Structures are given as structure tokens and as C-alpha cells.
């Protein structure tokens, strides 16, 4: 798909900061791409980027307006359509991650057509995929897996890509969800792929590469999540990972969205992910554990990280507090 | 969806018997629904059903013409369209399991609309599903799982449903693939569901029921198949099986479509399926092993079945040669 940057981040009339979570992730990881923000009346979110009109954005060279906001039902606000249509008329593309497709809004589809502009609906795969071949391919791949959903897999992956690139290692983050796709400018929303093709889409996303090149693959869900484990397994098999990083959030009372379902232990998550991953890469190994300790105080966090490191024998770190250098050390 | 029977089996211009495999499965399991076959010039397949014209079929009370044939590319033959249009004009519905939708053929879509008839494209889900809740529900469920794809899971499931009904046990076969859907008259082609909803679609397909009612769920793929394991896992979690039956074909050199991938041992397949299934039903157990021994001679087959039974401690049978009575005995 290849979304062109730089971006103008469209926040619409977000009722709070959380509604702009996707945009915030993009601005955090690609500050050099995010030239400004456009907020409509009543918008309560703020990315601390310069506020811009569409005319400002065009003048600064913005290529794509990114709709990085969530709202109830994932629909495109009526008040947004006029602004987005103007953006198309001014020669910018639109990229959105809502359930409702911008391409399904007639005014926007027509405006894109008459201006020769592109509409990217990143939650909706626009191509078809082959069934996975399972054939071993060159290049190295690291996959972030989780004890649960939303435990920091994307953050850990991006931190690892950043650290590797800083060291001159060839590495590309491969996005499998909407925020990641805006950050990478490309990718596949794997949970929206027809289930026969989960692994095939992952093989397509992480093709053969130079022997010393690493794909850092964004994980999704968890093998222990009763709603989404199929997606996680397809991603695990399709990415044929050489290296795994386990991501975990230690304060959850139960699996996300599933009262009554307890989180697995870290040992159990390591063991099961290795067992399943060996099907397509018998040499797979864990290289680290990334803990989201945002729910713990500093001392408690450090104590917890040390405990997990002692139990697993793996570099264990909070990517936000401490970075991921020790995990990347362990890749060498 | 609820496809109305009785059926007229449309074989088109099938180049050989194999091309009519789906129709053959339906005729085998629902002989009382399949009143006749309609073959076009050059058809080399034969279900040994009475050959009928559309007029004959209408007179006999046929409700649905079932397109149970495969052809290269899964498209609707040009020579078929005229016949299928006539069937709609004569008041019959059409059900097809091709990749190309009959609903996408303008002449057929129009004929269905003007006659108030239905078009069933059983490979393509026509409804949306919720994400799986993982909540325990009443009723019992049995799922057929496999060491590989195409090892007899549908056959074993249907044989179990038949045997249970014969004994007066409440049992319903729940179809997850195209042939199964024609046989059940309803179902979900789970491999065509968007991957986020595999388990949710399975929960929908096997809803809560009377405590003594059994859903016999058709399995798909295998946890050991590098292309499709995600589908199998979603189905396993969503069906929350109380009972599992392992299906196996002992003469395969490698996993179907995956040279270089060996089949798992029966012990390994039992162990991994139990481990994964326990997430949504900790009390799950295997109740039998169904072996497709069609590739073995009689003596060899019996010897093999005895060996597996001794190794697993489970009733082990070839559903075709011996039926599944001993597996059903073990359900009680």
C-alpha cells in the first residue's frame, strides 16, 4: 500500500486524549513524519504538534492526512467529511483506521477519483493473499508475542527496530495492526484477513531478505486469548521467527475482555509459544522479555523485572523505562 | 441460512468423478434429500441418482438445486448459467460452494430477485459475527480434530451424529465447510470468516443447548498444518469441546500440500489438542481415534487400528470399515 509521508494528523472532534491513541502512537514513533495536527471544534485531544490548517499542511509538503482517531462504532463523523474532501481537493491522500471505510463515503470516493488521490483504509486488506507455503526463507525474523492482548507488543517491536538501526543492523518493523501500519507506512491488518490466509498474509508481509536482515514483526493477541488465539497462531507460523520476545503486563486481573480467564504464567507462555513456533522454525528461541510496568511504582517495577529475569534467564526489561538494548545484545 | 431440501444435484459438465466429490458426499449422507441429478452434455460424473430434467425436479418437489461440483478456478461455467436461471424461474433456489459467487452472476442475481428465490454461496459467510466471549455454555460438544487436513473429519463427525441419533441421543452435526453445509442445510465456512471472528463464528454455530444435547462439530485443518493451524485453533477454542475425536490417515508421506512437513505422531496430536482445548474447557477429553485406512489392505488396517488402540487406550476405528459405535459407547 505504501502510505506517503509526511503526515498531517487529523484528530477530528475527539472527546478525550484516549480517542486519539492511534495518532499519538504515530506521533511518538515517527515525529519526523508528523508535521502537524488538525483539530475540529470541541476536540479534547492534543498531540503537542503545531496546529495546522489544510493550507498550512499543503504548503509544508504534507502528502497524507491520517485519521488516527477512534470514535464510538468506528464510523466517520459527518463533520469530518467536508475537511477530508477539501484535503483530497488540495492534493493530499487520506489514510484511516476506522471500521467504516473512507472509500465507502461517496463524497470522499468521488473526491479521490477526481483528484487522482489515494484512500487507505488500513484495517481492510485491499489485496488477496496466497495460502502459506511454510517454505523456509532467507533473512531473520523476530516476533513479539504476548501473554495477553494490548501488553505492549507494538511498542517493544518498534523499540527493538530503533535500537537495531542505531547499531547499524538492517531491521524493518513489519506492521500487523492499524497504528503500526501508519508508523511503517505499509503492512497488513492480519486480524482482518480471511482466516485461511493468516499465515499466508504473514509470509507475504515478511518476505525473503538478505541473510543479515531482520524483520521485526508486530505481534497480535495471544495464544492464551480465547477470542483471538487463532490469529496469534497464524502469525506465529507465517513469520517463522528466529527470535521471540515475550511481552507481559503484570497487573491484569484477567485476560483482556474475558473475565474469568486468568493470564498464563511467563514460563507457560514461553513454553507454549516455543512449542508452536517450532513447527515452522525448529531453531526458534526467546531472546528477551518486555514488561509493561506502567502500573507499578519504580521500586516494585525493578524488583519485578529482576524476578522475571532470574526465573527465565532472559534479558528482562521495560522498553519504556529502560529501553531494549539488553534484548538486542542477546540477538547477536 | 437454512437451505431448503429436497435437492437436485447439479453436476454440470464435470470432467471426472472427482470433480463431483462434494455432490457425492451430500448424496452419501443425505440420500433422502437428494432426489436426482442433472448432468450436462459431456458430464463424466455419476452419483447413481435418477437423471432428472428441471421439470421432473419441480414435479418431485425439489426446493434447491445444489451445485456440488468443482472446476478449475472455482468459477461458474458459462453453460451452467442458462440451466440455473431456468431453475430459478421455475421456483427453485440455488446453493453453490464455488469460489465465484452465484450471486455475482448478474443473470442469476436478477433471476433470483424477480422470482423471490434464494442464492446460497456456502463458501462465503453472509452474516457478521461477534468476537468470541469464551463464556461457558450449556449443552455438550464434540469436535473432530486431525493430524492433517482431509483425513476424514467430516465423515467421522457425520458417522457419530448418525450413530447417536440411532440410539436416541440428541445430536446435531454442525458444518464448518462447504460439503458439510449442504449436508446440514446450514453452517459456517469458518476458513472464509475474517480471522478476528473464527472463534466467535464457532460460538455462534454451536450455541447453548439442552444439557443432554450434543453438537458434533466438523473440524478443519490441523494444529500441525503450517498454512491452516490458526483456523483449527480458533475452531477448537470457540467450540469449547467436551469431547475430541482424533482423525488420521496413516499413509501420508508429508502434510497435505507441504512437502518437508512430517505428520505428527498420534500421541503428539492428542497431547497438543488437549493442551490447547483446555483453555476454554478444562474438562475436555479424547473419546476416540478415527483412522482412514482406505490406503491399507484389510489385515494391515486391522493391525494398525489395534496398535493405535493399544498405544492410546482409546477406542480406535475406521468409520468406513467398522462404524463408530465404540466411540459413541465411550461418550456415555
Interface residues (C-beta under 8 A of the other chain):
Chain A: X131 X132 X133 X134 X135 X190 X191 X192 X193 X194 X195 X196 X198 X199 X200 X223 X224 X226 X227 X228 X229 X230 X231 X232 X233 X234 X235 X237 X257 X258 X260 X261 X272 X275 X276 X279 X280
Chain B: X131 X132 X133 X134 X135 X190 X191 X192 X193 X194 X195 X196 X198 X199 X200 X223 X224 X226 X227 X228 X229 X230 X231 X232 X233 X234 X235 X237 X257 X258 X260 X261 X272 X275 X276 X279 X280
